């Protein structure tokens, strides 16, 4: 049976992290798939570290704050070193219901996909939480930018809910973008010959914590990530 590491990056998620881990175990039993939660505490300032140490999970305590990309890559490296066939990122704030993971896995296996992204927008806006207007504008912008650069349409390129197979894990274990990695990672996947797919999923409002890219910060986010995407495209095109 395939072993699926559920990578949960966590920074100050004391109000939601226990429920997320419990939901992973519940989804594993209900789906018949082998999920195991790997929580990466990114040097939280609250009680996240103490909470995950007492949970039924692999608790990785980072000594310094690496940011979302570094925390997720730590989980990918753990999966690679411990014989997992797949790894999927699930946010620690409760936005990604683990019950949706079976959709990613089944479509991934059926279509021979290397990276399967859980999307809110493959079939229009669908059900569930759709995020702010500014965030949706950013998603549409990065969809167009990625299509322009690599010819691939990803409807929800800011979604962190994405499953990687063993081939993809070798790529992201070697390098993964740091601060806001998801749009940049699309370039990384394509330039390394990985096949990307999307499947419609339902997402929830965050169950705790505060978003780092709302309001004015969204404009800064778009500018900064655009530069990162362009640099990654240039680096991988002319390497």
C-alpha positions in Angstrom: 0.0 0.0 0.0 1.2 3.5 -0.8 2.3 5.5 2.2 1.2 9.2 2.2 3.0 11.7 4.4 0.6 14.6 5.2 2.9 17.5 5.7 1.4 20.2 8.0 3.5 23.4 8.3 2.6 25.1 11.5 3.4 28.6 12.7 1.4 29.8 15.7 -1.4 27.4 15.1 -2.2 26.4 18.7 -6.0 26.9 18.2 -6.3 24.6 15.2 -3.4 22.1 14.9 -4.8 19.4 17.2 -8.1 19.3 15.2 -6.2 19.1 11.9 -4.1 16.1 13.1 -7.2 14.4 14.3 -8.9 15.0 11.0 -6.0 13.4 9.1 -6.4 10.2 11.2 -10.1 10.3 10.7 -9.7 10.7 6.9 -7.2 7.8 6.8 -9.6 5.4 8.5 -12.6 6.5 6.3 -10.6 6.4 3.0 -8.7 3.2 3.6 -5.5 5.0 2.6 -2.3 5.2 4.7 -2.0 8.9 5.8 0.4 9.9 8.5 0.6 13.5 9.8 4.0 15.1 9.8 3.8 18.4 11.6 6.6 20.9 11.1 6.6 23.5 13.8 8.3 26.6 12.2 9.6 27.9 15.5 6.2 29.1 16.7 5.9 31.6 19.5 2.8 30.1 21.0 2.1 26.6 22.3 2.1 24.8 18.9 5.3 23.0 19.7 4.1 21.6 23.0 0.7 20.6 21.6 2.1 18.6 18.6 4.6 16.8 20.9 1.7 15.2 22.6 -0.3 14.3 19.4 -0.2 11.1 17.4 2.0 12.5 14.7 5.6 13.0 13.7 6.5 16.3 15.3 9.4 18.2 13.8 10.6 21.1 15.8 12.6 23.6 13.8 15.1 25.6 15.9 14.7 28.7 13.7 11.9 30.1 11.6 12.4 29.0 7.9 9.1 30.4 6.5 6.4 28.3 4.8 8.6 27.0 2.0 11.4 25.9 4.3 8.9 24.2 6.6 7.2 22.4 3.8 10.5 21.3 2.3 11.6 19.9 5.6 8.5 17.7 5.5 9.3 16.6 1.9 12.8 15.7 3.0 11.4 13.7 5.9 9.1 11.8 3.5 11.9 11.0 1.1 14.2 9.7 3.9 11.5 7.6 5.4 10.1 5.6 2.5 6.9 7.5 1.8 5.5 7.1 -1.8 3.6 10.4 -1.7 3.6 13.6 0.3 0.8 16.1 0.5 0.8 19.6 2.1 -2.1 20.4 4.3 -2.2 23.8 6.0 -2.2 23.9 9.8 -5.0 26.5 10.0 -7.7 24.0 9.0 -8.5 25.4 5.5 -7.7 22.1 3.8 -10.1 19.3 4.9 -8.2 16.0 4.9 -11.3 14.3 3.7 -10.6 15.8 0.3 -7.2 14.1 0.0 -8.7 10.9 -1.5 -9.8 13.0 -4.5 -6.2 14.1 -5.2 -4.8 10.6 -4.7 -7.3 8.8 -6.9 -7.0 11.2 -9.8 -3.3 11.3 -9.5 -3.1 7.5 -9.8 -5.7 7.2 -12.6 -4.0 9.8 -14.8 -0.3 9.3 -14.0 0.1 12.7 -12.5 3.2 13.7 -10.6 1.8 16.8 -8.8 -1.9 17.0 -8.1 -3.3 20.4 -6.9 -6.5 20.8 -5.0 -8.4 23.7 -6.6 -11.4 25.8 -5.8 -11.8 26.9 -9.4 -11.5 24.0 -11.8 -15.3 23.8 -12.1 -16.0 27.5 -11.5 -16.0 28.8 -8.0 -17.6 25.6 -6.6 -18.6 25.3 -2.9 -16.9 26.2 0.3 -14.7 29.2 1.2 -13.5 31.2 -1.8 -11.2 33.7 -0.2 -11.2 37.5 -0.6 -11.7 39.4 -3.9 -8.0 40.6 -3.8 -6.8 37.0 -3.3 -9.0 35.8 -6.2 -7.6 38.5 -8.5 -4.1 37.4 -7.5 -5.0 33.7 -8.3 -6.2 34.7 -11.8 -3.1 36.9 -12.4 -0.7 34.0 -11.6 -2.8 31.6 -13.7 -2.2 33.9 -16.7 1.5 34.5 -15.8 2.2 30.8 -15.5 0.4 30.1 -18.8 2.5 32.8 -20.5 5.8 31.4 -19.2 5.4 27.6 -19.4 2.1 27.1 -21.3 0.4 25.3 -18.4 -3.0 26.4 -17.0 -3.3 26.1 -13.2 -6.6 27.5 -12.0 -5.6 27.8 -8.4 -1.8 28.3 -8.4 -1.8 29.7 -4.9 -3.3 26.6 -3.4 -1.1 24.8 -1.0 -3.1 21.7 -1.1 -1.0 19.6 -3.5 0.1 16.0 -3.5 3.5 14.9 -4.8 4.6 11.4 -5.9 8.1 10.0 -5.5 9.4 11.5 -8.7 8.1 15.0 -7.7 9.5 14.5 -4.2 13.0 14.1 -5.6 12.6 17.5 -7.2 11.1 19.5 -4.3 13.4 17.7 -1.8 16.4 19.2 -3.7 14.9 22.7 -4.1 11.6 24.4 -3.1 10.8 28.1 -3.1 10.7 29.8 0.3 8.4 32.6 1.3 5.3 32.2 -0.9 6.2 29.1 -2.8 3.1 27.9 -4.6 3.0 30.0 -7.9 6.8 29.7 -8.2 6.7 26.0 -7.7 4.5 25.6 -10.9 7.5 26.8 -12.9 9.8 24.4 -11.0 7.5 21.4 -11.8 7.2 22.1 -15.5 10.9 22.8 -16.0 11.7 19.5 -14.4 9.3 17.5 -16.6 6.7 16.9 -14.0 3.1 16.4 -15.0 0.6 18.7 -13.1 -3.1 18.0 -12.6 -5.9 19.7 -10.7 -9.0 18.4 -9.1 -11.9 20.4 -7.6 -12.0 20.4 -3.8 -13.9 22.2 -1.1 -11.9 24.4 1.2 -12.9 26.0 4.5 -12.2 29.3 6.3 -9.1 29.2 8.4 -9.9 27.8 11.9 -7.3 29.9 13.6 -4.5 32.4 13.1 -4.4 35.3 10.7 -3.6 35.4 7.0 -0.3 37.0 6.0 -1.4 38.3 2.6 -4.6 40.2 3.0 -5.2 43.9 2.3 -2.2 46.1 1.3 0.1 43.1 1.7 -1.6 41.4 -1.2 -0.1 44.0 -3.6 3.4 43.4 -2.1 2.8 39.7 -2.3 2.0 39.9 -6.0 5.0 42.0 -6.9 7.4 39.9 -4.9 6.1 36.6 -6.1 6.1 37.9 -9.7 9.8 38.6 -9.4 10.5 35.2 -7.9 8.5 33.4 -10.7 10.4 35.3 -13.4 13.8 34.6 -11.8 13.0 30.9 -11.4 11.9 30.8 -15.1 15.1 32.4 -16.3 17.3 30.3 -14.1 15.7 27.0 -15.1 15.5 27.9 -18.8 19.1 28.9 -19.2 20.7 26.5 -16.8 
